[in-house]
């Protein structure tokens, strides 16, 4: 397995499990923890993957609203749909709302 294949497999595993320990990934892919850290760093440049330090809750996580292969609306598309929904009748608003819910990213709570 080359680096690109391993990174794709790591991404798929994280999307399935939502989080994993670096040690477990290293064991699973038969590489060093350093290699996994490098892979995670490389993946985090493109995908919403992050690490958390800590003995019990530490590990590699994928953002809660990210799923591999899911298409999202761009911020501009989302803003346009929200703007258009104010000018629509109730049935059209429901349709636009369902599109936004299905393809829009969840808004982060501050």
C-alpha positions in Angstrom: 0.0 0.0 0.0 1.5 3.3 -1.0 1.1 6.6 0.9 -1.9 7.8 -1.2 -3.8 4.6 -0.7 -3.0 4.5 3.0 -4.2 8.1 3.4 -7.4 7.3 1.5 -8.0 4.3 3.8 -7.3 6.4 6.9 -9.8 9.0 5.7 -12.4 6.2 5.1 -11.8 4.7 8.5 -12.2 8.1 10.2 -15.4 8.9 8.3 -16.8 5.5 9.4 -15.6 5.6 13.0 -15.6 9.4 13.5 -12.4 9.2 15.7 -9.5 6.9 16.3 -6.3 6.7 18.3 -3.0 7.2 16.4 -1.6 4.0 17.9 -4.6 2.0 16.6 -4.2 3.4 13.1 -0.5 2.7 13.1 -1.2 -0.9 14.1 -4.0 -1.3 11.6 -1.9 0.0 8.7 1.4 -1.5 9.9 3.3 1.7 9.9 4.9 3.9 12.7 2.9 6.4 14.7 5.1 9.1 13.1 3.9 8.0 9.6 0.3 8.2 10.8 0.9 11.7 12.2 2.4 12.8 8.8 -0.6 11.2 7.0 -3.0 13.0 9.3 -1.2 16.3 8.8 -1.4 15.9 5.0 -5.1 14.9 5.1 -5.9 17.9 7.4 -4.8 20.3 4.7 -7.7 19.1 2.5 -10.3 17.5 4.9 -11.8 18.6 8.2 -9.6 16.3 10.3 -8.0 17.4 13.6 -6.1 15.9 16.5 -6.9 16.2 20.2 -4.3 15.7 22.9 -5.1 13.7 26.0 -4.8 10.3 27.5 -8.5 9.3 27.3 -10.1 11.6 24.7 -7.0 12.1 22.6 -6.8 10.9 19.0 -7.7 11.9 15.5 -11.2 13.2 14.7 -13.2 14.1 11.7 -15.5 17.0 11.8 -19.0 15.9 12.9 -20.8 17.1 9.7 -18.3 15.8 7.2 -19.0 12.6 5.3 -16.8 11.3 2.5 -18.4 12.0 -0.9 -21.1 14.4 0.5 -21.6 17.5 -1.6 -22.1 20.8 0.2 -23.4 24.1 -0.9 -20.9 26.9 -1.1 -21.5 29.9 1.3 -22.6 31.9 -1.7 -25.1 29.3 -2.9 -26.4 28.9 0.7 -26.8 32.7 1.0 -28.7 32.9 -2.3 -31.1 30.1 -1.4 -31.8 31.7 2.0 -32.4 35.1 0.3 -34.7 33.5 -2.3 -36.7 31.7 0.4 -37.9 35.0 1.8 -39.6 35.7 -1.5 -41.3 32.3 -1.9 -44.7 30.9 -0.9 -44.9 28.4 1.9 -44.5 25.3 -0.2 -41.5 26.7 -2.1 -39.9 27.7 1.3 -40.3 24.1 2.5 -38.6 22.8 -0.7 -35.7 25.3 -0.3 -35.5 24.5 3.4 -35.1 20.8 2.6 -32.4 21.6 0.1 -30.5 23.7 2.6 -30.9 21.0 5.3 -29.6 18.3 3.0 -26.7 20.1 1.3 -25.9 22.9 3.7 -23.2 22.7 6.4 -24.3 22.7 10.0 -23.7 26.1 11.5 -21.2 26.0 14.3 -22.4 27.1 17.7 -20.4 29.9 19.2 
